[in-house]
Amino acid sequence: MISQDYDAIYAVDELLRKIRIKESQLKIAQKSHMIHTSEVLKNQILELQHHLSESQDPELNALMSLLDD
């Protein structure tokens, strides 16, 4: 159980790290007027955010099931 929690936390942290990196890259691309690159990075950020929201659902469900017990 503890290793599953650690894996879930690691996965969320990794996704957050990737999002921060992409956001930094996006700022650079926007300042450099790299329109196509900016659009690609925006799409990548949206995809990572979607994965983040998916990865948090099982954790929330697990917490809610603990409260039900």
Secondary structure in CASP SS format (residue, H / E / C, confidence):
PFRMAT SS
TARGET T0000
AUTHOR 0000-0000-0000
METHOD secondary structure of the structure
MODEL  1
M C 1.00
I H 1.00
S H 1.00
Q H 1.00
D H 1.00
Y H 1.00
D H 1.00
A H 1.00
I H 1.00
Y H 1.00
A H 1.00
V H 1.00
D H 1.00
E H 1.00
L H 1.00
L H 1.00
R H 1.00
K H 1.00
I H 1.00
R H 1.00
I H 1.00
K H 1.00
E H 1.00
S H 1.00
Q H 1.00
L H 1.00
K H 1.00
I H 1.00
A H 1.00
Q H 1.00
K H 1.00
S C 1.00
H C 1.00
M C 1.00
I H 1.00
H H 1.00
T H 1.00
S H 1.00
E H 1.00
V H 1.00
L H 1.00
K H 1.00
N H 1.00
Q H 1.00
I H 1.00
L H 1.00
E H 1.00
L H 1.00
Q H 1.00
H H 1.00
H H 1.00
L H 1.00
S H 1.00
E H 1.00
S H 1.00
Q H 1.00
D H 1.00
P H 1.00
E H 1.00
L H 1.00
N H 1.00
A H 1.00
L H 1.00
M H 1.00
S H 1.00
L H 1.00
L H 1.00
D H 1.00
D C 1.00
END
